Amino acid sequence: MYGILCATAEELAALRERLELERQPETHGPTRIWRGRHEGEDLALAQAGIGKVNAAAAATLLLGLFEAEALICSGVAGGLAPDLPVGSVLLADRLAIHDFGLVAGRTFTPTQSGEIPIGAPELTELFPVAPAVARAFDDLEAAVKARLGHPIRRGGIVTADYFLNCAETRDALRARFGADAIDMESGAMHQIAEAWGRPLYVIRTLSDLAGEESHLTYYEMALMAAQNSALCVSELLRILKA
């Protein structure tokens, strides 16, 4: 059983076009979950909603109640790297939540999420994904590169509970963590997947370059970006089955 997670209506619509799902979802608190299949493999698709709390709740449901053996996160993200155009697909090879930490002297210091920040070391880099995830992304990148029409590459993703609309913050995150994109869910899913000892595959397509005008392109590009991610999810399921 594979557990697939998305946040928004656009991400859900793109995945529903490519997966065989039951017509009606199950509702578990804020999370809607559709059972389904893809090329003979059982799956459960959860629309978690936006943000780390919703993402963690949905990931826990898929791992606990639905007994998912692996999680796949599909959707959109804001770009941090100026050389990555809108529509580019990012396969996460490093992940972390960056808005958890300690405030002292009006200065915020990020620390590892889930640990007491007092006395904890500063978070200075993102956490690498498991080797098996990296190997599957090797195959995925090769399989879809010619079909996307947009660049696809590995990259780091930072997670925070805000929509980034500030070029200065974008550049600071890029410089501090070497991150390529920012989202509001995948870091929380990563924390839950690690706690359960399950692999997590994060596939994000850039809907905007995070900055002062990111809100102007997001709604225009979100559906296209979600469709690129959904294509990759479909191919990844085939690769994992092999």
C-alpha positions in Angstrom: 0.0 0.0 0.0 1.4 3.4 -1.0 0.2 6.6 0.7 0.1 9.7 -1.5 -0.3 13.1 -0.1 -1.3 16.5 -1.6 -2.6 19.7 -0.1 -4.6 21.8 -2.5 -7.5 21.3 -4.9 -5.3 21.7 -7.9 -2.9 19.0 -6.7 -5.8 16.7 -6.0 -7.4 17.2 -9.4 -4.1 16.5 -11.2 -3.6 13.2 -9.2 -7.2 12.1 -9.8 -6.7 12.3 -13.5 -3.9 9.7 -13.3 -5.0 7.3 -10.6 -7.9 4.9 -10.3 -9.7 6.1 -7.2 -13.0 5.4 -5.5 -15.6 8.1 -6.2 -16.2 9.0 -2.6 -13.5 9.7 0.0 -13.3 8.7 3.6 -13.2 11.6 6.0 -11.0 11.5 9.0 -11.1 14.9 10.8 -9.6 17.5 8.4 -8.3 14.8 6.0 -10.1 13.3 3.0 -8.7 10.0 1.8 -9.6 8.1 -1.4 -8.7 4.4 -1.7 -7.6 3.3 -5.1 -5.1 1.4 -7.3 -2.5 2.1 -9.9 -1.3 -0.7 -12.2 -2.5 -3.3 -9.8 -1.0 -1.7 -6.6 -3.2 -0.6 -3.7 -2.9 3.1 -2.7 -4.6 5.7 -0.6 -4.6 9.3 -1.7 -5.0 11.9 1.1 -5.8 15.6 0.6 -4.2 16.8 3.8 -4.9 20.6 3.5 -2.3 23.3 3.8 0.4 23.5 6.5 2.6 21.4 8.7 -0.2 20.3 11.2 -2.5 19.1 8.4 0.4 17.3 6.7 1.6 15.5 9.8 -2.0 14.4 10.7 -2.6 13.1 7.2 0.8 11.3 7.0 0.1 9.6 10.4 -3.3 8.4 9.2 -1.8 6.9 6.1 0.9 5.1 8.0 -1.2 4.0 11.0 -4.7 3.4 9.8 -4.0 2.6 6.2 -0.6 0.8 6.9 1.1 2.6 4.0 4.6 1.1 3.3 5.8 4.4 1.8 4.7 8.0 1.4 4.7 10.1 -1.7 4.2 13.8 -1.5 3.0 15.5 -4.7 2.4 19.2 -5.4 3.8 22.6 -5.9 6.4 24.8 -4.2 7.9 28.2 -4.4 11.3 28.4 -6.0 14.4 29.8 -4.3 16.9 29.1 -7.0 16.9 31.8 -9.7 18.1 29.3 -12.4 15.1 27.1 -12.0 12.1 28.4 -14.1 8.5 27.9 -13.2 7.4 24.4 -14.1 10.6 22.8 -13.1 10.3 19.6 -11.1 12.3 19.2 -8.0 12.9 15.7 -6.5 13.8 16.4 -2.9 17.2 15.0 -1.9 17.3 17.1 1.3 14.5 18.3 3.6 14.0 20.2 6.9 11.6 22.5 8.7 13.3 25.8 9.2 10.8 27.9 11.3 11.2 25.9 14.5 13.8 27.1 17.0 14.7 29.6 19.6 14.1 33.4 19.9 16.5 35.4 22.0 17.5 39.0 21.8 15.0 39.5 19.1 16.9 37.0 16.9 15.5 33.7 15.7 17.8 30.7 15.6 16.4 27.6 13.8 17.0 24.2 15.4 15.9 20.7 14.5 12.1 20.3 14.7 10.8 18.1 17.5 13.7 18.7 19.9 13.9 21.2 22.8 15.5 24.3 21.3 17.3 25.3 24.5 20.9 24.4 24.1 20.2 22.7 20.8 22.7 23.3 17.9 21.6 25.7 15.2 20.1 24.2 12.1 22.6 24.9 9.3 21.8 22.3 6.7 19.0 20.1 5.4 18.7 16.4 6.1 19.4 14.0 3.2 16.8 11.5 2.1 17.4 7.7 2.4 19.6 6.0 -0.2 16.7 4.0 -1.5 14.7 7.2 -2.2 17.7 8.7 -4.0 18.0 5.5 -6.2 14.3 5.6 -7.1 14.7 9.3 -8.1 17.6 8.3 -10.4 15.2 6.1 -12.3 12.4 8.6 -12.2 14.5 11.4 -13.6 15.6 9.3 -16.5 12.1 8.1 -17.2 10.3 11.4 -17.4 13.0 13.9 -18.5 12.0 13.7 -22.2 8.2 13.9 -21.4 8.0 16.8 -19.1 8.8 19.8 -21.3 10.4 21.4 -18.2 13.7 20.8 -16.3 13.8 18.1 -13.6 16.5 17.8 -11.0 17.4 17.0 -7.4 17.3 19.7 -4.8 16.7 20.7 -1.2 13.4 21.9 0.2 12.7 23.9 3.3 9.3 23.9 5.0 7.6 26.7 6.9 4.1 27.7 7.9 4.0 30.8 5.7 3.7 31.7 2.0 7.0 33.4 1.0 6.5 36.7 -0.7 9.8 38.4 0.1 12.9 38.3 -2.1 15.3 39.1 0.8 14.1 36.1 2.7 14.2 33.9 -0.4 17.9 34.8 -0.9 18.7 34.3 2.7 17.2 30.8 2.7 19.0 30.0 -0.4 22.3 31.1 1.0 21.8 29.6 4.5 20.6 26.1 3.6 21.4 25.8 -0.1 17.7 25.1 -0.6 16.1 25.2 -4.0 12.4 25.5 -3.0 10.1 26.2 -0.1 6.8 24.6 0.8 4.4 24.2 3.8 4.2 20.5 4.2 7.1 18.2 3.2 9.3 18.8 6.2 6.5 17.7 8.5 5.9 14.6 6.4 9.6 13.8 6.5 9.6 14.0 10.3 6.6 11.7 10.6 8.0 9.2 8.0 11.3 9.0 9.9 9.5 8.4 13.1 7.7 5.4 11.5 10.7 4.2 9.7 9.1 4.6 6.3 10.5 6.1 3.1 9.1 9.5 1.8 9.4 10.6 -1.8 8.8 14.4 -2.2 8.0 15.6 -5.7 7.5 19.3 -6.1 6.9 21.5 -9.2 7.7 25.2 -9.0 4.6 27.3 -9.3 6.5 30.6 -8.7 9.8 32.1 -7.8 9.3 33.1 -4.2 9.6 36.9 -4.0 7.6 40.1 -4.0 5.4 39.0 -6.9 5.1 35.3 -6.2 1.4 35.6 -5.4 0.8 36.9 -8.9 2.0 33.8 -10.7 1.0 31.2 -8.2 -2.7 30.9 -9.1 -1.9 31.1 -12.9 0.7 28.3 -12.7 -0.5 26.1 -9.9 -2.5 23.7 -12.0 0.2 23.2 -14.6 2.7 22.6 -11.8 0.5 20.1 -10.1 0.1 18.2 -13.4 3.9 17.9 -13.7 4.1 16.5 -10.2 1.2 14.1 -10.8 2.9 12.7 -14.0 6.0 12.0 -11.9 3.9 10.3 -9.2 2.4 7.9 -11.8 5.8 7.0 -13.1 7.3 6.6 -9.7 4.6 4.1 -8.7 5.6 2.1 -11.8 9.3 2.2 -10.8 8.6 1.2 -7.2 6.5 -1.8 -8.4 9.3 -3.1 -10.6 
